[in-house]
């Protein structure tokens, strides 16, 4: 997990997972970090890493760095739309 406000990454999944799994699957939660930070996510739409903001961190960082305001993005085969959320924040 990345410590918010820093570049420091430490493995806390073993600590956070039991707590994150207590969140009801129907709960609407805010994504805690990363390019989609602050956007809403349904907790049961995938693993907690989505709303924790740690899902595919390096790929998400690369994807978001390629987006421009005039980009066109087709999220084909999306599981729950995590990459669509990231694109929606950047592409207007």
Phi, psi and omega in degrees: 000139178275133176287117182306136178085002179225174174262005183283126178242128178229145182284101180243008182305320180297331181273320185280325185306312180298326179286315181297325181289349177279345180289127180303141184296339180269358183289139173267116183240159175271140176290130191277332181204173180089186184296337180263012183308132177092341178284156183274148181217140174277118188307323182277005181282359180170189181296154180303338180302333177299302184280344172284343180082019182249004182291126178040052188311312182292320178294319179296318179298315180295314179303310183292332179289338181272347183282140175234167183296336180256014179291151172245126184236129173247112180266080185277129179079023182298137176288300181225002175091023180299314179292329176296321177299316180297316180295320182297329179289328185265314186275124181248000000 
